[in-house]
Amino acid sequence: MYCTGGIRCERGSAYLKAKGICKEVYQLQGGIHRYMEEFPEGFFRGKLFVFDKRYSIQSNSDITAECSYCRRAWDEYDTCSSPHCHQLVLSCADCRSEALTACCGQCEQKARSGDSSERCSCTSERPRIPKQLLG
């Protein structure tokens, strides 16, 4: 788990320790964001996801993700094209120009038909923390 160094990092590391999910939990002073600022060519590669409209910040030019459709190296998020959905999608410029902009096939169909129902297959199938670990 990477955090930018705020309260989620403090709470997340305390939670992981308390639940015994991880045996060793380490925190970087100031978080991964400060590490990236101080060591732009350090060990962290790619972009760091952030929880605002920027979606990510970067300190190096490495691309470590790929387009969900064509698998070309790509790391720029955008929201799913289905109006009800709030999932983020990695869809490159070429695929976006061909209207490949949804997070799943169900959302793609909903976007074309104008269906505004809220649930899609990727939302219900998203990995969750196993209940036995939540205690």
N, CA, C and O atoms as CSV, one atom per row, in Angstrom:
chain,resi,resn,atom,element,x,y,z
A,1,MET,N,N,0.851,-1.163,0.000
A,1,MET,CA,C,0.000,0.000,0.000
A,1,MET,C,C,0.899,1.228,0.000
A,1,MET,O,O,1.806,1.341,0.825
A,2,TYR,N,N,0.647,2.140,-0.919
A,2,TYR,CA,C,1.364,3.403,-0.946
A,2,TYR,C,C,0.399,4.509,-0.554
A,2,TYR,O,O,-0.741,4.527,-1.018
A,3,CYS,N,N,0.831,5.415,0.277
A,3,CYS,CA,C,0.036,6.577,0.675
A,3,CYS,C,C,0.877,7.814,0.465
A,3,CYS,O,O,2.106,7.747,0.423
A,4,THR,N,N,0.210,8.939,0.335
A,4,THR,CA,C,0.945,10.180,0.125
A,4,THR,C,C,1.492,10.765,1.416
A,4,THR,O,O,2.218,11.758,1.366
A,5,GLY,N,N,1.178,10.200,2.555
A,5,GLY,CA,C,1.744,10.663,3.813
A,5,GLY,C,C,0.735,11.319,4.730
A,5,GLY,O,O,1.122,11.939,5.721
A,6,GLY,N,N,-0.532,11.203,4.431
A,6,GLY,CA,C,-1.568,11.827,5.256
A,6,GLY,C,C,-2.175,10.856,6.251
A,6,GLY,O,O,-1.552,9.865,6.633
A,7,ILE,N,N,-3.392,11.150,6.663
A,7,ILE,CA,C,-4.071,10.377,7.692
A,7,ILE,C,C,-4.373,8.959,7.230
A,7,ILE,O,O,-4.368,8.038,8.046
A,8,ARG,N,N,-4.640,8.757,5.924
A,8,ARG,CA,C,-4.900,7.394,5.440
A,8,ARG,C,C,-3.695,6.503,5.676
A,8,ARG,O,O,-3.843,5.321,5.988
A,9,CYS,N,N,-2.513,7.059,5.529
A,9,CYS,CA,C,-1.290,6.298,5.748
A,9,CYS,C,C,-1.173,5.890,7.215
A,9,CYS,O,O,-0.869,4.739,7.526
A,10,GLU,N,N,-1.417,6.841,8.109
A,10,GLU,CA,C,-1.338,6.551,9.542
A,10,GLU,C,C,-2.371,5.504,9.945
A,10,GLU,O,O,-2.051,4.536,10.635
A,11,ARG,N,N,-3.590,5.704,9.516
A,11,ARG,CA,C,-4.664,4.773,9.869
A,11,ARG,C,C,-4.471,3.422,9.192
A,11,ARG,O,O,-4.694,2.375,9.800
A,12,GLY,N,N,-4.055,3.453,7.926
A,12,GLY,CA,C,-3.859,2.202,7.195
A,12,GLY,C,C,-2.775,1.335,7.806
A,12,GLY,O,O,-2.962,0.127,7.955
A,13,SER,N,N,-1.651,1.925,8.160
A,13,SER,CA,C,-0.568,1.141,8.750
A,13,SER,C,C,-0.959,0.618,10.126
A,13,SER,O,O,-0.627,-0.517,10.468
A,14,ALA,N,N,-1.664,1.432,10.928
A,14,ALA,CA,C,-2.129,0.976,12.241
A,14,ALA,C,C,-3.113,-0.182,12.095
A,14,ALA,O,O,-3.067,-1.139,12.868
A,15,TYR,N,N,-3.998,-0.098,11.112
A,15,TYR,CA,C,-4.976,-1.156,10.864
A,15,TYR,C,C,-4.284,-2.460,10.467
A,15,TYR,O,O,-4.606,-3.523,10.997
A,16,LEU,N,N,-3.340,-2.376,9.539
A,16,LEU,CA,C,-2.631,-3.573,9.089
A,16,LEU,C,C,-1.885,-4.240,10.248
A,16,LEU,O,O,-1.876,-5.465,10.362
A,17,LYS,N,N,-1.268,-3.438,11.095
A,17,LYS,CA,C,-0.564,-3.984,12.259
A,17,LYS,C,C,-1.547,-4.628,13.237
A,17,LYS,O,O,-1.320,-5.746,13.699
A,18,ALA,N,N,-2.632,-3.928,13.551
A,18,ALA,CA,C,-3.602,-4.415,14.528
A,18,ALA,C,C,-4.265,-5.719,14.085
A,18,ALA,O,O,-4.520,-6.592,14.914
A,19,LYS,N,N,-4.541,-5.857,12.818
A,19,LYS,CA,C,-5.211,-7.052,12.305
A,19,LYS,C,C,-4.242,-8.183,11.991
A,19,LYS,O,O,-4.665,-9.297,11.684
A,20,GLY,N,N,-2.946,-7.902,12.067
A,20,GLY,CA,C,-1.961,-8.942,11.771
A,20,GLY,C,C,-1.924,-9.325,10.306
A,20,GLY,O,O,-1.463,-10.413,9.960
A,21,ILE,N,N,-2.404,-8.442,9.439
A,21,ILE,CA,C,-2.434,-8.730,7.998
A,21,ILE,C,C,-1.018,-8.758,7.443
A,21,ILE,O,O,-0.706,-9.573,6.576
A,22,CYS,N,N,-0.170,-7.883,7.932
A,22,CYS,CA,C,1.231,-7.841,7.516
A,22,CYS,C,C,2.106,-7.968,8.760
A,22,CYS,O,O,1.825,-7.369,9.798
A,23,LYS,N,N,3.162,-8.752,8.635
A,23,LYS,CA,C,4.067,-8.905,9.774
A,23,LYS,C,C,4.961,-7.692,9.951
A,23,LYS,O,O,5.284,-7.309,11.075
A,24,GLU,N,N,5.360,-7.091,8.847
A,24,GLU,CA,C,6.235,-5.928,8.910
A,24,GLU,C,C,5.587,-4.786,8.135
A,24,GLU,O,O,5.294,-4.919,6.947
A,25,VAL,N,N,5.368,-3.673,8.810
A,25,VAL,CA,C,4.775,-2.499,8.196
A,25,VAL,C,C,5.746,-1.342,8.382
A,25,VAL,O,O,6.144,-1.030,9.505
A,26,TYR,N,N,6.123,-0.711,7.285
A,26,TYR,CA,C,7.063,0.397,7.346
A,26,TYR,C,C,6.410,1.659,6.805
A,26,TYR,O,O,5.544,1.593,5.933
A,27,GLN,N,N,6.821,2.790,7.318
A,27,GLN,CA,C,6.351,4.063,6.820
A,27,GLN,C,C,7.550,4.922,6.456
A,27,GLN,O,O,8.544,4.961,7.181
A,28,LEU,N,N,7.447,5.600,5.339
A,28,LEU,CA,C,8.467,6.572,4.942
A,28,LEU,C,C,8.138,7.897,5.603
A,28,LEU,O,O,6.985,8.327,5.571
A,29,GLN,N,N,9.105,8.543,6.189
A,29,GLN,CA,C,8.887,9.852,6.801
A,29,GLN,C,C,8.380,10.813,5.730
A,29,GLN,O,O,9.087,11.091,4.762
A,30,GLY,N,N,7.165,11.318,5.898
A,30,GLY,CA,C,6.580,12.220,4.912
A,30,GLY,C,C,5.847,11.496,3.795
A,30,GLY,O,O,5.265,12.145,2.926
A,31,GLY,N,N,5.861,10.173,3.795
A,31,GLY,CA,C,5.131,9.406,2.792
A,31,GLY,C,C,5.876,9.259,1.472
A,31,GLY,O,O,6.957,9.816,1.281
A,32,ILE,N,N,5.280,8.508,0.580
A,32,ILE,CA,C,5.894,8.227,-0.714
A,32,ILE,C,C,5.988,9.506,-1.552
A,32,ILE,O,O,6.896,9.649,-2.371
A,33,HIS,N,N,5.059,10.421,-1.345
A,33,HIS,CA,C,5.088,11.674,-2.095
A,33,HIS,C,C,6.368,12.453,-1.794
A,33,HIS,O,O,7.030,12.940,-2.710
A,34,ARG,N,N,6.716,12.569,-0.514
A,34,ARG,CA,C,7.945,13.283,-0.165
A,34,ARG,C,C,9.162,12.523,-0.697
A,34,ARG,O,O,10.119,13.138,-1.165
A,35,TYR,N,N,9.130,11.201,-0.628
A,35,TYR,CA,C,10.231,10.395,-1.166
A,35,TYR,C,C,10.418,10.705,-2.656
A,35,TYR,O,O,11.543,10.881,-3.124
A,36,MET,N,N,9.314,10.768,-3.386
A,36,MET,CA,C,9.392,11.053,-4.818
A,36,MET,C,C,9.972,12.443,-5.079
A,36,MET,O,O,10.720,12.644,-6.036
A,37,GLU,N,N,9.621,13.391,-4.226
A,37,GLU,CA,C,10.158,14.742,-4.390
A,37,GLU,C,C,11.661,14.780,-4.119
A,37,GLU,O,O,12.407,15.437,-4.845
A,38,GLU,N,N,12.105,14.082,-3.082
A,38,GLU,CA,C,13.514,14.109,-2.701
A,38,GLU,C,C,14.388,13.230,-3.584
A,38,GLU,O,O,15.561,13.532,-3.800
A,39,PHE,N,N,13.812,12.134,-4.098
A,39,PHE,CA,C,14.579,11.186,-4.908
A,39,PHE,C,C,13.819,10.869,-6.194
A,39,PHE,O,O,13.321,9.754,-6.349
A,40,PRO,N,N,13.719,11.829,-7.124
A,40,PRO,CA,C,12.918,11.613,-8.334
A,40,PRO,C,C,13.378,10.426,-9.180
A,40,PRO,O,O,12.569,9.835,-9.895
A,41,GLU,N,N,14.627,10.077,-9.114
A,41,GLU,CA,C,15.102,8.900,-9.851
A,41,GLU,C,C,15.417,7.751,-8.890
A,41,GLU,O,O,16.258,6.900,-9.179
A,42,GLY,N,N,14.738,7.739,-7.755
A,42,GLY,CA,C,14.919,6.689,-6.753
A,42,GLY,C,C,14.283,5.382,-7.193
A,42,GLY,O,O,14.149,5.119,-8.388
A,43,PHE,N,N,13.892,4.565,-6.227
A,43,PHE,CA,C,13.354,3.235,-6.528
A,43,PHE,C,C,11.904,3.239,-6.978
A,43,PHE,O,O,11.467,2.279,-7.613
A,44,PHE,N,N,11.135,4.289,-6.670
A,44,PHE,CA,C,9.733,4.342,-7.064
A,44,PHE,C,C,9.632,4.596,-8.551
A,44,PHE,O,O,10.245,5.532,-9.063
A,45,ARG,N,N,8.867,3.778,-9.253
A,45,ARG,CA,C,8.708,3.878,-10.700
A,45,ARG,C,C,7.252,4.120,-11.039
A,45,ARG,O,O,6.352,3.600,-10.379
A,46,GLY,N,N,7.029,4.910,-12.069
A,46,GLY,CA,C,5.677,5.167,-12.530
A,46,GLY,C,C,5.070,6.367,-11.839
A,46,GLY,O,O,5.772,7.261,-11.365
A,47,LYS,N,N,3.737,6.366,-11.791
A,47,LYS,CA,C,3.008,7.477,-11.187
A,47,LYS,C,C,2.393,7.032,-9.867
A,47,LYS,O,O,2.160,5.846,-9.635
A,48,LEU,N,N,2.141,8.001,-9.019
A,48,LEU,CA,C,1.499,7.761,-7.738
A,48,LEU,C,C,0.052,8.210,-7.838
A,48,LEU,O,O,-0.214,9.368,-8.158
A,49,PHE,N,N,-0.894,7.303,-7.567
A,49,PHE,CA,C,-2.308,7.639,-7.601
A,49,PHE,C,C,-2.625,8.586,-6.453
A,49,PHE,O,O,-2.185,8.369,-5.324
A,50,VAL,N,N,-3.387,9.635,-6.741
A,50,VAL,CA,C,-3.844,10.571,-5.716
A,50,VAL,C,C,-5.366,10.694,-5.809
A,50,VAL,O,O,-5.957,10.440,-6.858
A,51,PHE,N,N,-5.977,11.082,-4.716
A,51,PHE,CA,C,-7.430,11.066,-4.607
A,51,PHE,C,C,-8.062,12.419,-4.925
A,51,PHE,O,O,-8.883,12.916,-4.155
A,52,ASP,N,N,-7.689,13.006,-6.038
A,52,ASP,CA,C,-8.314,14.229,-6.518
A,52,ASP,C,C,-8.303,14.193,-8.046
A,52,ASP,O,O,-7.912,13.186,-8.635
A,53,LYS,N,N,-8.722,15.271,-8.687
A,53,LYS,CA,C,-8.859,15.288,-10.149
A,53,LYS,C,C,-7.546,15.111,-10.900
A,53,LYS,O,O,-7.560,14.832,-12.099
A,54,ARG,N,N,-6.406,15.269,-10.216
A,54,ARG,CA,C,-5.131,15.028,-10.892
A,54,ARG,C,C,-4.978,13.543,-11.202
A,54,ARG,O,O,-4.303,13.190,-12.169
A,55,TYR,N,N,-5.579,12.677,-10.419
A,55,TYR,CA,C,-5.513,11.219,-10.500
A,55,TYR,C,C,-4.131,10.662,-10.187
A,55,TYR,O,O,-4.019,9.610,-9.558
A,56,SER,N,N,-3.077,11.351,-10.617
A,56,SER,CA,C,-1.745,10.831,-10.336
A,56,SER,C,C,-0.716,11.959,-10.387
A,56,SER,O,O,-0.942,13.012,-10.983
A,57,ILE,N,N,0.416,11.700,-9.743
A,57,ILE,CA,C,1.563,12.606,-9.826
A,57,ILE,C,C,2.772,11.763,-10.201
A,57,ILE,O,O,2.809,10.563,-9.927
A,58,GLN,N,N,3.737,12.377,-10.812
A,58,GLN,CA,C,4.895,11.595,-11.239
A,58,GLN,C,C,6.186,12.333,-10.932
A,58,GLN,O,O,6.230,13.561,-10.867
A,59,SER,N,N,7.233,11.545,-10.747
A,59,SER,CA,C,8.554,12.135,-10.532
A,59,SER,C,C,9.560,11.573,-11.528
A,59,SER,O,O,10.712,12.004,-11.563
A,60,ASN,N,N,9.126,10.614,-12.334
A,60,ASN,CA,C,9.990,10.048,-13.373
A,60,ASN,C,C,9.127,9.753,-14.591
A,60,ASN,O,O,7.901,9.848,-14.519
A,61,SER,N,N,9.738,9.404,-15.680
A,61,SER,CA,C,8.982,9.210,-16.920
A,61,SER,C,C,8.593,7.757,-17.179
A,61,SER,O,O,8.076,7.445,-18.251
A,62,ASP,N,N,8.827,6.873,-16.231
A,62,ASP,CA,C,8.495,5.454,-16.423
A,62,ASP,C,C,6.987,5.249,-16.503
A,62,ASP,O,O,6.229,5.841,-15.734
A,63,ILE,N,N,6.563,4.413,-17.432
A,63,ILE,CA,C,5.159,4.029,-17.557
A,63,ILE,C,C,5.077,2.564,-17.144
A,63,ILE,O,O,5.674,1.694,-17.778
A,64,THR,N,N,4.335,2.305,-16.079
A,64,THR,CA,C,4.270,0.938,-15.541
A,64,THR,C,C,2.895,0.306,-15.694
A,64,THR,O,O,2.658,-0.791,-15.189
A,65,ALA,N,N,1.984,0.988,-16.388
A,65,ALA,CA,C,0.633,0.467,-16.599
A,65,ALA,C,C,0.385,0.341,-18.099
A,65,ALA,O,O,1.243,0.668,-18.919
A,66,GLU,N,N,-0.814,-0.141,-18.437
A,66,GLU,CA,C,-1.133,-0.324,-19.860
A,66,GLU,C,C,-2.595,-0.022,-20.121
A,66,GLU,O,O,-3.424,-0.047,-19.211
A,67,CYS,N,N,-2.896,0.261,-21.369
A,67,CYS,CA,C,-4.261,0.499,-21.812
A,67,CYS,C,C,-5.070,-0.776,-21.581
A,67,CYS,O,O,-4.616,-1.876,-21.896
A,68,SER,N,N,-6.262,-0.617,-21.032
A,68,SER,CA,C,-7.122,-1.767,-20.746
A,68,SER,C,C,-7.585,-2.486,-22.007
A,68,SER,O,O,-7.991,-3.646,-21.946
A,69,TYR,N,N,-7.527,-1.807,-23.145
A,69,TYR,CA,C,-8.023,-2.394,-24.391
A,69,TYR,C,C,-6.920,-2.989,-25.251
A,69,TYR,O,O,-6.995,-4.164,-25.613
A,70,CYS,N,N,-5.903,-2.214,-25.587
A,70,CYS,CA,C,-4.883,-2.688,-26.538
A,70,CYS,C,C,-3.583,-3.118,-25.866
A,70,CYS,O,O,-2.690,-3.651,-26.525
A,71,ARG,N,N,-3.473,-2.891,-24.564
A,71,ARG,CA,C,-2.298,-3.284,-23.766
A,71,ARG,C,C,-1.048,-2.459,-24.077
A,71,ARG,O,O,0.050,-2.823,-23.658
A,72,ARG,N,N,-1.203,-1.360,-24.803
A,72,ARG,CA,C,-0.087,-0.448,-25.050
A,72,ARG,C,C,0.287,0.255,-23.741
A,72,ARG,O,O,-0.585,0.521,-22.914
A,73,ALA,N,N,1.559,0.554,-23.551
A,73,ALA,CA,C,1.988,1.260,-22.348
A,73,ALA,C,C,1.195,2.560,-22.220
A,73,ALA,O,O,1.200,3.389,-23.129
A,74,TRP,N,N,0.510,2.733,-21.079
A,74,TRP,CA,C,-0.337,3.904,-20.882
A,74,TRP,C,C,-0.598,4.069,-19.392
A,74,TRP,O,O,-0.799,3.079,-18.688
A,75,ASP,N,N,-0.598,5.300,-18.904
A,75,ASP,CA,C,-0.832,5.480,-17.469
A,75,ASP,C,C,-1.647,6.731,-17.145
A,75,ASP,O,O,-1.478,7.321,-16.078
A,76,GLU,N,N,-2.527,7.135,-18.055
A,76,GLU,CA,C,-3.381,8.295,-17.816
A,76,GLU,C,C,-4.822,7.840,-17.599
A,76,GLU,O,O,-5.459,7.300,-18.505
A,77,TYR,N,N,-5.323,8.064,-16.395
A,77,TYR,CA,C,-6.686,7.664,-16.042
A,77,TYR,C,C,-7.714,8.630,-16.608
A,77,TYR,O,O,-7.447,9.817,-16.799
A,78,ASP,N,N,-8.890,8.090,-16.869
A,78,ASP,CA,C,-10.060,8.889,-17.181
A,78,ASP,C,C,-11.258,8.132,-16.623
A,78,ASP,O,O,-11.158,6.939,-16.335
A,79,THR,N,N,-12.380,8.807,-16.469
A,79,THR,CA,C,-13.550,8.118,-15.927
A,79,THR,C,C,-14.251,7.317,-17.010
A,79,THR,O,O,-14.162,7.631,-18.197
A,80,CYS,N,N,-14.941,6.288,-16.581
A,80,CYS,CA,C,-15.719,5.432,-17.479
A,80,CYS,C,C,-16.722,6.295,-18.236
A,80,CYS,O,O,-17.248,7.268,-17.695
A,81,SER,N,N,-16.979,5.936,-19.481
A,81,SER,CA,C,-17.887,6.730,-20.320
A,81,SER,C,C,-19.350,6.500,-20.000
A,81,SER,O,O,-20.196,7.263,-20.466
A,82,SER,N,N,-19.678,5.491,-19.233
A,82,SER,CA,C,-21.061,5.248,-18.844
A,82,SER,C,C,-21.439,6.251,-17.745
A,82,SER,O,O,-20.748,6.326,-16.728
A,83,PRO,N,N,-22.512,7.019,-17.925
A,83,PRO,CA,C,-22.802,8.128,-17.003
A,83,PRO,C,C,-23.028,7.708,-15.552
A,83,PRO,O,O,-22.804,8.511,-14.647
A,84,HIS,N,N,-23.457,6.492,-15.311
A,84,HIS,CA,C,-23.722,6.055,-13.940
A,84,HIS,C,C,-22.458,5.615,-13.210
A,84,HIS,O,O,-22.441,5.547,-11.981
A,85,CYS,N,N,-21.418,5.321,-13.950
A,85,CYS,CA,C,-20.231,4.669,-13.404
A,85,CYS,C,C,-19.158,5.689,-13.023
A,85,CYS,O,O,-18.982,6.703,-13.698
A,86,HIS,N,N,-18.458,5.410,-11.954
A,86,HIS,CA,C,-17.390,6.299,-11.502
A,86,HIS,C,C,-16.039,5.596,-11.469
A,86,HIS,O,O,-15.104,6.078,-10.829
A,87,GLN,N,N,-15.931,4.464,-12.151
A,87,GLN,CA,C,-14.668,3.746,-12.206
A,87,GLN,C,C,-13.673,4.528,-13.066
A,87,GLN,O,O,-14.052,5.233,-14.001
A,88,LEU,N,N,-12.404,4.384,-12.729
A,88,LEU,CA,C,-11.355,4.985,-13.554
A,88,LEU,C,C,-10.868,3.949,-14.558
A,88,LEU,O,O,-10.782,2.762,-14.247
A,89,VAL,N,N,-10.556,4.402,-15.745
A,89,VAL,CA,C,-10.184,3.526,-16.847
A,89,VAL,C,C,-8.853,3.978,-17.433
A,89,VAL,O,O,-8.614,5.172,-17.612
A,90,LEU,N,N,-7.998,3.021,-17.726
A,90,LEU,CA,C,-6.761,3.296,-18.460
A,90,LEU,C,C,-7.058,2.978,-19.926
A,90,LEU,O,O,-7.015,1.818,-20.336
A,91,SER,N,N,-7.355,4.002,-20.701
A,91,SER,CA,C,-7.704,3.847,-22.113
A,91,SER,C,C,-6.879,4.856,-22.903
A,91,SER,O,O,-7.025,6.065,-22.724
A,92,CYS,N,N,-6.009,4.349,-23.782
A,92,CYS,CA,C,-5.088,5.228,-24.506
A,92,CYS,C,C,-5.831,6.112,-25.509
A,92,CYS,O,O,-7.011,5.895,-25.786
A,93,ALA,N,N,-5.140,7.092,-26.041
A,93,ALA,CA,C,-5.740,8.048,-26.973
A,93,ALA,C,C,-6.298,7.354,-28.212
A,93,ALA,O,O,-7.379,7.707,-28.683
A,94,ASP,N,N,-5.572,6.370,-28.745
A,94,ASP,CA,C,-6.060,5.663,-29.936
A,94,ASP,C,C,-7.354,4.916,-29.639
A,94,ASP,O,O,-8.297,4.973,-30.429
A,95,CYS,N,N,-7.409,4.217,-28.507
A,95,CYS,CA,C,-8.622,3.477,-28.152
A,95,CYS,C,C,-9.768,4.429,-27.831
A,95,CYS,O,O,-10.916,4.152,-28.178
A,96,ARG,N,N,-9.474,5.541,-27.176
A,96,ARG,CA,C,-10.514,6.541,-26.893
A,96,ARG,C,C,-11.085,7.107,-28.190
A,96,ARG,O,O,-12.283,7.376,-28.274
A,97,SER,N,N,-10.237,7.290,-29.198
A,97,SER,CA,C,-10.726,7.822,-30.475
A,97,SER,C,C,-11.649,6.823,-31.170
A,97,SER,O,O,-12.427,7.201,-32.046
A,98,GLU,N,N,-11.564,5.549,-30.782
A,98,GLU,CA,C,-12.444,4.507,-31.333
A,98,GLU,C,C,-13.600,4.211,-30.393
A,98,GLU,O,O,-14.276,3.192,-30.535
A,99,ALA,N,N,-13.832,5.109,-29.422
A,99,ALA,CA,C,-14.927,5.008,-28.450
A,99,ALA,C,C,-14.774,3.834,-27.490
A,99,ALA,O,O,-15.766,3.335,-26.960
A,100,LEU,N,N,-13.556,3.395,-27.264
A,100,LEU,CA,C,-13.297,2.362,-26.261
A,100,LEU,C,C,-12.946,3.090,-24.970
A,100,LEU,O,O,-11.781,3.373,-24.691
A,101,THR,N,N,-13.976,3.384,-24.194
A,101,THR,CA,C,-13.805,4.277,-23.054
A,101,THR,C,C,-14.473,3.789,-21.774
A,101,THR,O,O,-14.502,4.524,-20.787
A,102,ALA,N,N,-14.998,2.600,-21.761
A,102,ALA,CA,C,-15.715,2.107,-20.584
A,102,ALA,C,C,-14.849,1.150,-19.780
A,102,ALA,O,O,-13.862,0.610,-20.279
A,103,CYS,N,N,-15.239,0.950,-18.522
A,103,CYS,CA,C,-14.459,0.087,-17.637
A,103,CYS,C,C,-14.760,-1.394,-17.859
A,103,CYS,O,O,-13.956,-2.246,-17.479
A,104,CYS,N,N,-15.896,-1.714,-18.464
A,104,CYS,CA,C,-16.252,-3.114,-18.716
A,104,CYS,C,C,-17.256,-3.173,-19.874
A,104,CYS,O,O,-17.788,-2.144,-20.291
A,105,GLY,N,N,-17.507,-4.360,-20.381
A,105,GLY,CA,C,-18.435,-4.537,-21.489
A,105,GLY,C,C,-19.845,-4.090,-21.155
A,105,GLY,O,O,-20.541,-3.531,-22.002
A,106,GLN,N,N,-20.267,-4.332,-19.926
A,106,GLN,CA,C,-21.610,-3.936,-19.512
A,106,GLN,C,C,-21.758,-2.418,-19.547
A,106,GLN,O,O,-22.782,-1.907,-20.000
A,107,CYS,N,N,-20.751,-1.698,-19.074
A,107,CYS,CA,C,-20.793,-0.229,-19.119
A,107,CYS,C,C,-20.740,0.270,-20.562
A,107,CYS,O,O,-21.391,1.257,-20.905
A,108,GLU,N,N,-19.974,-0.405,-21.396
A,108,GLU,CA,C,-19.894,-0.024,-22.814
A,108,GLU,C,C,-21.287,-0.091,-23.439
A,108,GLU,O,O,-21.687,0.824,-24.159
A,109,GLN,N,N,-22.030,-1.176,-23.167
A,109,GLN,CA,C,-23.387,-1.325,-23.696
A,109,GLN,C,C,-24.324,-0.277,-23.102
A,109,GLN,O,O,-25.160,0.287,-23.808
A,110,LYS,N,N,-24.180,-0.015,-21.789
A,110,LYS,CA,C,-25.043,0.980,-21.149
A,110,LYS,C,C,-24.789,2.367,-21.727
A,110,LYS,O,O,-25.732,3.132,-21.930
A,111,ALA,N,N,-23.543,2.699,-21.991
A,111,ALA,CA,C,-23.218,4.014,-22.555
A,111,ALA,C,C,-23.863,4.170,-23.930
A,111,ALA,O,O,-24.372,5.241,-24.258
A,112,ARG,N,N,-23.843,3.106,-24.734
A,112,ARG,CA,C,-24.431,3.170,-26.091
A,112,ARG,C,C,-25.950,3.247,-26.050
A,112,ARG,O,O,-26.559,3.939,-26.865
A,113,SER,N,N,-26.572,2.531,-25.094
A,113,SER,CA,C,-28.034,2.460,-25.052
A,113,SER,C,C,-28.668,3.560,-24.211
A,113,SER,O,O,-29.880,3.765,-24.272
A,114,GLY,N,N,-27.858,4.271,-23.426
A,114,GLY,CA,C,-28.399,5.311,-22.557
A,114,GLY,C,C,-28.940,4.776,-21.244
A,114,GLY,O,O,-29.570,5.517,-20.489
A,115,ASP,N,N,-28.706,3.504,-20.960
A,115,ASP,CA,C,-29.134,2.890,-19.696
A,115,ASP,C,C,-28.406,3.587,-18.547
A,115,ASP,O,O,-27.186,3.741,-18.583
A,116,SER,N,N,-29.152,4.003,-17.539
A,116,SER,CA,C,-28.531,4.719,-16.423
A,116,SER,C,C,-28.582,3.940,-15.110
A,116,SER,O,O,-28.400,4.520,-14.040
A,117,SER,N,N,-28.828,2.634,-15.183
A,117,SER,CA,C,-28.828,1.857,-13.946
A,117,SER,C,C,-27.428,1.859,-13.346
A,117,SER,O,O,-26.436,1.973,-14.066
A,118,GLU,N,N,-27.353,1.733,-12.037
A,118,GLU,CA,C,-26.095,2.011,-11.352
A,118,GLU,C,C,-25.075,0.892,-11.329
A,118,GLU,O,O,-23.881,1.184,-11.394
A,119,ARG,N,N,-25.458,-0.347,-11.244
A,119,ARG,CA,C,-24.491,-1.420,-11.059
A,119,ARG,C,C,-23.945,-1.924,-12.395
A,119,ARG,O,O,-24.658,-1.979,-13.396
A,120,CYS,N,N,-22.668,-2.288,-12.383
A,120,CYS,CA,C,-22.060,-2.936,-13.539
A,120,CYS,C,C,-21.245,-4.120,-13.035
A,120,CYS,O,O,-21.003,-4.249,-11.835
A,121,SER,N,N,-20.829,-4.971,-13.943
A,121,SER,CA,C,-20.143,-6.193,-13.544
A,121,SER,C,C,-18.819,-5.914,-12.849
A,121,SER,O,O,-18.455,-6.636,-11.921
A,122,CYS,N,N,-18.096,-4.895,-13.266
A,122,CYS,CA,C,-16.795,-4.649,-12.635
A,122,CYS,C,C,-16.944,-4.135,-11.212
A,122,CYS,O,O,-16.073,-4.377,-10.377
A,123,THR,N,N,-18.035,-3.428,-10.919
A,123,THR,CA,C,-18.256,-2.950,-9.556
A,123,THR,C,C,-18.523,-4.126,-8.627
A,123,THR,O,O,-17.967,-4.186,-7.530
A,124,SER,N,N,-19.365,-5.055,-9.050
A,124,SER,CA,C,-19.696,-6.183,-8.182
A,124,SER,C,C,-18.567,-7.207,-8.105
A,124,SER,O,O,-18.501,-7.967,-7.139
A,125,GLU,N,N,-17.689,-7.245,-9.086
A,125,GLU,CA,C,-16.596,-8.227,-9.099
A,125,GLU,C,C,-15.278,-7.664,-8.588
A,125,GLU,O,O,-14.270,-8.371,-8.581
A,126,ARG,N,N,-15.263,-6.399,-8.157
A,126,ARG,CA,C,-14.035,-5.775,-7.675
A,126,ARG,C,C,-13.500,-6.539,-6.468
A,126,ARG,O,O,-14.269,-6.883,-5.571
A,127,PRO,N,N,-12.195,-6.812,-6.431
A,127,PRO,CA,C,-11.634,-7.549,-5.290
A,127,PRO,C,C,-11.889,-6.822,-3.975
A,127,PRO,O,O,-11.804,-5.597,-3.902
A,128,ARG,N,N,-12.192,-7.573,-2.970
A,128,ARG,CA,C,-12.443,-7.033,-1.635
A,128,ARG,C,C,-11.481,-7.695,-0.646
A,128,ARG,O,O,-10.909,-8.747,-0.932
A,129,ILE,N,N,-11.313,-7.072,0.509
A,129,ILE,CA,C,-10.505,-7.683,1.565
A,129,ILE,C,C,-11.334,-8.846,2.124
A,129,ILE,O,O,-12.501,-8.657,2.466
A,130,PRO,N,N,-10.753,-10.029,2.219
A,130,PRO,CA,C,-11.521,-11.176,2.757
A,130,PRO,C,C,-12.073,-10.849,4.145
A,130,PRO,O,O,-11.379,-10.276,4.984
A,131,LYS,N,N,-13.338,-11.226,4.373
A,131,LYS,CA,C,-14.021,-10.899,5.624
A,131,LYS,C,C,-13.285,-11.452,6.851
A,131,LYS,O,O,-13.299,-10.827,7.911
A,132,GLN,N,N,-12.645,-12.617,6.715
A,132,GLN,CA,C,-11.952,-13.173,7.870
A,132,GLN,C,C,-10.769,-12.297,8.306
A,132,GLN,O,O,-10.360,-12.360,9.465
A,133,LEU,N,N,-10.221,-11.492,7.409
A,133,LEU,CA,C,-9.128,-10.593,7.772
A,133,LEU,C,C,-9.643,-9.320,8.441
A,133,LEU,O,O,-8.904,-8.645,9.158
A,134,LEU,N,N,-10.913,-8.997,8.203
A,134,LEU,CA,C,-11.469,-7.786,8.790
A,134,LEU,C,C,-11.806,-7.984,10.273
A,134,LEU,O,O,-11.910,-7.016,11.026
A,135,GLY,N,N,-11.973,-9.239,10.683
A,135,GLY,CA,C,-12.197,-9.572,12.090
A,135,GLY,C,C,-13.462,-9.056,12.585
A,135,GLY,O,O,-13.795,-9.254,13.754
